[in-house]
Amino acid sequence: MASSNSERRWIFPLAMASLMFIFLTAVSFNMGLLSSVRSINSLIFSSNILPTTNETTVTFAESKIKQHPPPVQSSPPRFGYLVSGSRGDLESLWRVLRALYHPRNQYVVHLDLESPAEERLELAKRVREDPVFSDVGNVYMITKANLVTYRGPTMVANTLHACAILLKLSKDWDWFINLSASDYPLVTQDDLIHTFAGLDRNLNFIDHSSKLGWKEDKRAKPLIIDPGLYSTKKSDVYWVTPRRTMPTAFKLFTGSAWMVLSRSFIEYCIWGWDNLPRTLLMYYTNFLSTPEGYFHTVICNAPEYSNTVVNHDLHYISWDKPPKQHPRTLNINDTKRMIASGAAFARKFRHNDLALDKIDIELLGRGNGNFTPGGWCAGEPKCSRVGDPSRIKPGPGANRLGALVSRLIWSSKLTQRQCR
């Protein structure tokens, strides 16, 4: 009887403990379920798939374009070059290429369709057999030559072709520079790299003006046809009627055909997520002296790039008075003015002019057809072997060029770098 009473005393506490356990288990389960539901709701409604009634989200397709990220700003910059020539320019182009060469950069070389096949084959052979070019692999020749008419749209087409090749070959360059076989550098590539290392890599050096003057009547209003668009034989452009009026949807700009353009702007022109570059390319198809206007008009009518322009082409160019179609040919008597200008390049020169020898010796430290020395040369005067491409040894040219660039950028800031 006593044992029975003892068992009964434990029944009630056991029952209460069981009920409490069941209650706590149920509460825990419900809290976990609620938390899971909230997590799911958070995933669903934070995705902006269903906009709220109080907020409308507008998304443009252009904002979804994923551009290549720019190189790390702390690393020395790299340049993508186009060096072009025509009939009889093989030796001049080869000299310019070796004076410009640096293993950090990318190079596209082009002899147009007017040049004999023998010259183009010889250039391809030299590029292929040069041990430094072969080792680094950063020199590319356009073997399927383009027909280029200087005053017509085929020159712009050739420039855009080279830009597209550079974008395909490498993402590791920051500025595009177009030169001809009659150009020549006044500073070493180490000087150029050192100077540009501290610059905003969205800057564009392009000589431009909206004051067309006589060009409005003589170049903007006439309609021309460039036979280079459809013929395999080079001939000059010819005029057709009627003349056209000035555009109202955009403003025309003119300037130098030689430029230093940022990679971001080149991508804008080539990829064309905005229609402006294509619209203007169609407009300039019938425009006289296209190289003096296409890139200038694109960049100055694109709001996202018009404030990146520095109004200079970094060239020393001497013009006759009044100016003619082509600048005056430079000679050894111009070397002091060239040096004093602080410019990175000069044009134009005759093949093997004495001024080029003076530039090689006094400014570039280059001789006997060798590469321009630099930090990459592995201690060899002839630079026949590639050392560390990131090793930069700027010389006096960096001070001259740096002073010019600083002056230009300061002047641009005073005018808010607006296209004018």
VODO-436693 format. One record per residue (C-alpha): residue in three letters; x, y negated, z. Coordinates in steps of 0.05 Angstrom, whole numbers, plus 32768, in hexadecimal, padded with zeros to 4 digits. Layout:
% VODO-436693
AlaXYZ/...
% end
This chain:
% VODO-436693
Met800080008000/Ala80397FD18011/Ser805B7FE27FCE/Ser801B7FD17FA8/Asn80167F8C7FC9/Ser805F7F7D7FB9/Glu80557F8C7F6E/Arg80187F5F7F6D/Arg80407F257F89/Trp806F7F277F4C/Ile80387F297F17/Phe80257EE07F1B/Pro806C7EC27F17/Leu807C7EF17EDD/Ala803D7EDC7EB8/Met804C7E937EC2/Ala80947E9B7EAA/Ser807B7EC07E6B/Leu80497E897E5B/Met807F7E537E64/Phe80AE7E797E36/Ile80787E7E7E00/Phe80687E347E07/Leu80B17E1F7E00/Thr80BC7E4C7DC4/Ala807F7E2F7DA1/Val80957DE77DAE/Ser80DB7DF57D94/Phe80C07E157D55/Asn80917DDA7D47/Met80C97DA77D52/Gly80F67DCC7D21/Leu80BE7DD17CEF/Leu80B07D867CF6/Ser80FA7D767CED/Ser80FD7DA17CAE/Val80C07D7F7C91/Arg80DD7D3B7C9E/Ser811F7D4F7C7D/Ile80F97D687C40/Asn80D07D297C3D/Ser81107D007C42/Leu812F7D257C08/Ile80F17D1C7BDD/Phe80E17CD47BE9/Ser81287CB87BEC/Ser81347CCD7BA3/Asn810F7C917B85/Ile80E77CC07B59/Leu80A77CA37B75/Pro80AA7C587B7F/Thr80827C397BB7/Thr80477C0C7BA8/Asn806C7BD07BC4/Glu80AE7BD87B9E/Thr80BD7BE27B54/Thr81017BFA7B3F/Val81197BE67AF9/Thr81537C0F7ADD/Phe81737C017A9A/Ala81947C387A72/Glu81D37C0D7A6A/Ser81E07C107AB4/Lys81E47C5C7AB0/Ile821F7C5B7A80/Lys825B7C797AA4/Gln829A7C577A8E/His82DF7C737A9B/Pro82F87C577ADD/Pro83327C277AD4/Pro83787C3E7AE9/Val838E7C317B30/Gln839F7BE77B34/Ser83DD7BF37B5D/Ser83FE7C1B7B26/Pro84257BF57AEF/Pro83F87BE67AB3/Arg83FC7C087A70/Phe83F07BED7A2A/Gly83D17C0A79EB/Tyr83F07BEF79AC/Leu83DB7BED7963/Val84167BDD7935/Ser84007BD778ED/Gly84207BC978AA/Ser84187BCE785F/Arg84437BD97821/Gly848D7BCE782F/Asp84837BCA787B/Leu849F7C0E788F/Glu84E27BF578AA/Ser84C47BB878CB/Leu848F7BE278ED/Trp84C27C157905/Arg84ED7BDE7922/Val84B27BBE7947/Leu849C7C027962/Arg84E17C127980/Ala84E77BCC799D/Leu84A27BD479BD/Tyr84A87C1B79D5/His849E7C307A1D/Pro84897C767A34/Arg84507C597A60/Asn842C7C3C7A24/Gln84047C5979E9/Tyr84137C4779A1/Val83EB7C4D7960/Val84107C3C7920/His83F07C3278DC/Leu84097C257896/Asp83CC7C14786B/Leu83B87C35782B/Glu83DC7C017801/Ser841F7C1B781A/Pro843D7C5377F0/Ala84327C9A7807/Glu847E7CA2780D/Glu84807C6B7842/Arg84477C8A786A/Leu84677CCF7867/Glu84A97CB3787E/Leu84897C9078B9/Ala84647CD078CD/Lys84A67CF678C9/Arg84CB7CC378F5/Val84947CC47929/Arg84937D107929/Glu84DE7D1A792C/Asp84F17CE4795E/Pro85067D0A799D/Val84EB7CD679CE/Phe84A87CD079AA/Ser84A27D1B79A7/Asp84B47D2279F1/Val84827CEF7A0A/Gly844C7CF879D4/Asn84317CB079D7/Val843B7C9A798F/Tyr84037CAB795E/Met84027C9B7913/Ile83C17C9278ED/Thr83D27CC378B5/Lys83917CB8788F/Ala83A17C70787C/Asn836C7C3A787A/Leu83677C067843/Val836E7BC37864/Thr835D7B7F7847/Tyr83787B497875/Arg833F7B177869/Gly83077B4A786B/Pro82E47B78789D/Thr83127BB3788E/Met83477B9678BC/Val83157B9578F6/Ala82FF7BDB78E4/Asn83487BF278E7/Thr83527BD0792A/Leu83147BF17947/His832C7C34792A/Ala836E7C2D7951/Cys83487C1A7990/Ala831D7C58798A/Ile835B7C847981/Leu837B7C6679BF/Leu833D7C7279E9/Lys833C7CBA79D1/Leu83867CC779DB/Ser838C7CAB7A22/Lys83647C8B7A59/Asp83A47C717A79/Trp83AD7C2D7A58/Asp83947BE97A6E/Trp839C7BB87A34/Phe83997BBE79E8/Ile83CB7B9679BF/Asn83C97B917973/Leu84087B7F794D/Ser84207B807905/Ala84627B9578E8/Ser84757B4B78E3/Asp846D7B40792E/Tyr84A57B4A7962/Pro84A87B4C79AE/Leu84CB7B1479D4/Val84CC7B3A7A16/Thr84DA7B827A2A/Gln84A17BB17A3B/Asp84BA7BB27A82/Asp84B27B667A83/Leu846B7B6D7A67/Ile84587BA47A98/His84747B7E7AD3/Thr844E7B3E7AC0/Phe840C7B607AB5/Ala84117B8B7AF4/Gly83F47B537B1E/Leu83BC7B3F7AEF/Asp83727B4F7AF0/Arg836D7B887ABD/Asn832C7B6C7AA1/Leu834F7B2E7A85/Asn83517B247A39/Phe83847AF97A17/Ile83637AE179D7/Asp836E7A9E79B5/His83287A8479A4/Ser82FF7A467995/Ser82B67A387983/Lys82CB79FA795D/Leu82CC7A177917/Gly82D979D678F2/Trp82E679E278A8/Lys82E07A2D78B4/Glu82947A2678BC/Asp828C7A127873/Lys82C67A3A7855/Arg82C17A7B787D/Ala82817A8178A6/Lys824F7A6E7870/Pro826A7A937833/Leu82577ADC7828/Ile82907B097812/Ile82987B5277FD/Asp82D67B787812/Pro82E77BAD77DD/Gly830E7BD27813/Leu82CB7BEB782E/Tyr82BF7C1777F1/Ser82FD7C1777C5/Thr833F7C3C77C9/Lys83647C0377A6/Lys83767BC477CC/Ser835B7B8377B1/Asp83477B4077CE/Val83017B3177E7/Tyr82D07B0E77B9/Trp82977ADD77C6/Val824D7AE977BA/Thr82107ABC77BD/Pro81E87AA177E0/Arg820D7A81781A/Arg81F17A8D7860/Thr81DE7A5F7898/Met81FF7A5F78DD/Pro81E37A93790E/Thr81B67A7F7947/Ala81B47AC0796E/Phe81FE7ABA7981/Lys82367A87797D/Leu82727A90794E/Phe82B97A8C7967/Thr82FB7A8D7942/Gly83447A937955/Ser83837ABD794F/Ala837F7B037933/Trp83B17B1C7967/Met83977B2D79AC/Val83A37B4E79EF/Leu83607B6E7A02/Ser834C7B937A41/Arg833A7BDC7A3C/Ser82F57BCE7A5A/Phe82E67B9D7A21/Ile83007BCF79ED/Glu82D27C047A0A/Tyr82987BD27A04/Cys82A87BC879BA/Ile82B27C1279AA/Trp827D7C3479D4/Gly82497BFD79C8/Trp82197C087A02/Asp82037BC179EF/Asn81F07BB579A6/Leu82177B7379A0/Pro82597B907987/Arg82347BB77950/Thr82087B7C793D/Leu82457B4F7935/Leu826B7B84790F/Met82327B8678DD/Tyr82327B3A78DA/Tyr827D7B3678CF/Thr827B7B697896/Asn82717B2F7866/Phe829B7AFC788B/Leu82DB7ADD7870/Ser83197AE6789D/Thr82F67B1678CC/Pro83337B2378F9/Glu832F7ADB7910/Gly82E97AE1792B/Tyr82CB7B25793B/Phe82E97B34797F/His82E67AEB7992/Thr829C7AE67983/Val828C7B2879A6/Ile82B07B1779E7/Cys82967ACF79EB/Asn824D7AE579E0/Ala82507B1E7A13/Pro82407B007A58/Glu82657B377A7D/Tyr82A67B287A57/Ser82A47ADE7A45/Asn82C07ACB7A89/Thr82FD7AF97A81/Val831C7AD37A47/Val835F7AB07A4B/Asn83667A837A0D/His83A97A9979F3/Asp83C37AD479C9/Leu84087AD779EC/His84287ACC79A8/Tyr84587A977990/Ile843F7A82794B/Ser84547A457923/Trp84247A2578F2/Asp843079F578B9/Lys840B79B378B8/Pro83D479B878A2/Pro83CB7A0178B6/Lys83CA7A34787E/Gln83AE7A7B787A/His83EF7A987896/Pro841F7A7C78CA/Arg84647A6478B9/Thr849A7A9978B5/Leu84C97A9478F0/Asn85157A9478EC/Ile85527A8F7919/Asn85477A447921/Asp85067A537946/Thr85257A7E797D/Lys852B7A4779B1/Arg84E27A3379A9/Met84CD7A7C79AC/Ile84F27A8879ED/Ala84D97A477A0B/Ser84917A5A79FC/Gly84947A947A2C/Ala84697ABD79FC/Ala846B7B0979FA/Phe846B7B0E79AE/Ala847B7AE47971/Arg84677AE57928/Lys84747AE778F0/Phe84BA7AFF78DB/Arg84D97B17789B/His84F67B5D789D/Asn85397B5F78C1/Asp853D7B1478C9/Leu85787AFA78F2/Ala85477AE17926/Leu85347B297936/Asp857D7B3B7943/Lys85837AFF7972/Ile85447B147997/Asp855E7B5C799D/Ile85A07B4679BB/Glu858C7B0B79E7/Leu85457B1D79FD/Leu853B7B6879F7/Gly85827B837A02/Arg85777BB079C7/Gly85A77BC2798F/Asn85B67BF17955/Gly856D7C05794C/Asn85677C227992/Phe852C7C1C79C1/Thr85267BDF79EE/Pro85477BF27A30/Gly851E7BF77A6F/Gly85187C1B7AB1/Trp85007C5A7A8D/Cys85417C657A66/Ala85627C957A98/Gly85A17C6A7A99/Glu85AF7C717A4F/Pro85BB7C317A26/Lys859C7C5279E8/Cys85607C6C7A0F/Ser85657CAF79EC/Arg85487CD37A28/Val850A7CC37A51/Gly85147CB67A9B/Asp84DF7C9F7ACD/Pro84A97C787AA5/Ser84917C567AE5/Arg84D57C377AF2/Ile84D07BEE7ADB/Lys850C7BBF7AD3/Pro84F27B7A7AC1/Gly85237B477AA7/Pro85237AFB7A99/Gly84EA7B037A68/Ala84BB7B157AA1/Asn84C67AD07AC0/Arg84B87AAC7A7E/Leu847A7AD57A6F/Gly84627AD27AB7/Ala84667A867AB7/Leu843E7A827A77/Val84097AB37A8E/Ser84017A907AD1/Arg83F97A4D7AAE/Leu83C57A6A7A7F/Ile839C7A8B7AB6/Trp839E7A4C7AE0/Ser83867A237AA5/Ser834F7A567A98/Lys83397A537AE1/Leu83337A077ADC/Thr83037A107AA2/Gln82E37A4E7AC4/Arg82FE7A797A8B/Gln82C07A6A7A61/Cys82C17A737A16/Arg82BF7A2E79F5/
% end
